[in-house]
Amino acid sequence: MFAIVVATLIAIPVVVVLLHVFVPTGDVWRHLASTVLPSYIANSLWLMLGVGTGTLVIGVGTAWLVTMCRFPGRGIFEWALLLPMAVPAYVIAYTYTGLLDYAGPVQEGLRALTGWGRGDYWFPEIRSLGGAVVMLVLVLYPYVYLLSRAAFLEQSVCVLEVSRTLGRSPLRGFISVALPLARPAIATGVALALMETLNDFGTVQYFAVDTFTTGIFRTWYGLGETAAAAQLAAVLMLFIFALVLAERFSRGGGRVHHTSPRYRELPGYRLKGARKALATLACLAPVLFGFLMPASALGYWSWLTAPDVIDAGFAALALNSFVLATAAAALALAIAIAIAYAQRLRPSRLIAAAARLSAMGYAVPGAVVAVGVLIPFAWADTAINDLSRHLFGAGPGLLLSGTIVAVTFAYVVRFLAVSLNTVEASLAKITPHMDDAARTLGLRPRQSLVLVHLPIMGGSLLTAALLVFVDVMKELPATLILRPFNFDTLAIRTYQLASDERLAESSSAALAIVLVGIIPVILLSLAIARSRPGTGSGKETGRS
């Protein structure tokens, strides 16, 4: 019953947004459709095309190189290629704007060396649709890299050896054998990157690229039209659902699986000469531009501005961020444990459907979740205040929509899937015999969970909580819409200062978010390094 109730609550924001499709908006929607809606659609499609292509090429290419090839620095690149995942897209956008705009150090140095002035040279415009694509690719390719490398590590060496006996070179074997086997994982990684692209607000807003997310904010705050904003959110949801359905239908009736249970250490193709240098450069470039350069710039600016920025107000921002992230992580973890254990105790289609429904929030952009949360919460606040004034002569105010209750609930809706997937995977590894043994000792199911399962799952539970914690620290659209008055976070302060062109002053808050984000990167790196099945000191293993 708990799993079903939670799934219903999680689905409320999405249902509310979809129902607002039928709410009349007068001339507002017709005005939006005839003026800005075509640009929202065009820019969103171009962003998806550019980011999808970029993340696919970089993610799959680097994953294959570090998994199957041997070249200098390979051991470092295995985990370093995940580092850009710690940098929010809006942070890297602000950083590169400070570095590359007309008053930045790069163009200033160019003018000092050449003596050129304004109009004497051409320099690529960072604040553009192309610039937004590059920024998003640099921070989102790790989604594809992570899943692609895990898929390559899981492949049986036998099928790769067969391709070599048929005269295929390593490159042709990769294209014709390894790539099709890893296709589901690659498609999932690209889909996740595209979902994050559609969710982005800070980058596209700062670069003046009109998308559905910026349109939702503009319609909500600029025009004050709740229903029209919800209808824009519904159109954005159609993009998300189209992504999911397109990936599913593209599979057709095909199945991709391994026919051999034999796993050995994967062969390493030792690269020589120019190929060795190119492989090193190919892996170094995304790490350099996606993490090292922006992190170095943030560190330098933070050192310059720290005396003026890091004060009691900065500590309050850090505390607010910590409180929100901790509360959301704790709630998401507790709910994930309950839902996963419900599936273990009473496996049924209804419980499985409830679990999948409760995880759908991760596929919905933060701005859409925020709109779907604020509308019913505002209605509930109005009903509570009306009833309170009728009974007691005064109302309690905005108990739900005006406090951290709303923003915390939105975080749980958005990121419950992150903790649920981790908890489900960990719980599935515990043999059912443990449950039987606990029952024979007189333990009830709840006691078995507390005394047996949770201690075994300790490491995975910590990982799940940390992943949600960091995602909440980075979340910007939902926080902007739902935060209480005079309640700012590190993400909000970074956005506000950058919007005021105070990029150096925003660096301390941005750097704090990046440093926190490195924690799950380390955990993910350790996890995929141990993901190769049947490996034990390079010895061949069969079916276990």
Secondary structure, 3 states (H helix, E strand, C coil): CHHHHHHHHHHHHHHHHHHHHHCCCCHHHHHHHHHCHHHHHHHHHHHHHHHHHHHHHHHHHHHHHHHHEECCCHHHHHHHCCHHHHCCHHHHHHHHHHHHCCCCHHHHHHHHHHCCCCCCCCCCCCCCHHHHHHHHHHHHHHHHHHHHHHHHHCCCHHHHHHHHHCCCCHHHHHHHHHHHHCHHHHHHHHHHHHHHHHHCCHHHHHCCCCCHHHHHHHHHHHCCCHHHHHHHHHHHHHHHHHHHHHHHHHHCCCCCCCCCCCECCCCCEECCHHHHHHHHHHHHHHHHHHHHHHHHHHHHHHHHHHHHHCCHHHHHHHHHHHHHHHHHHHHHHHHHHHHHHHHHHCCCHHHHHHHHHHCHHHHCCHHHHHHHHHHHHHHHHHHHHHHHHHHHCCCCCCCCCCCHHHHHHHHHHHHHHHHHHHHHHHHHCCCHHHHHHHHHCCCCHHHHHHHHHHHHCHHHHHHHHHHHHHHHHHCCHHHHHHCCCCCCCHHHHHHHHHHCCCHHHHHHHHHHHHHHHHHHHHHHHHHHHCCCCCCECCECECCC
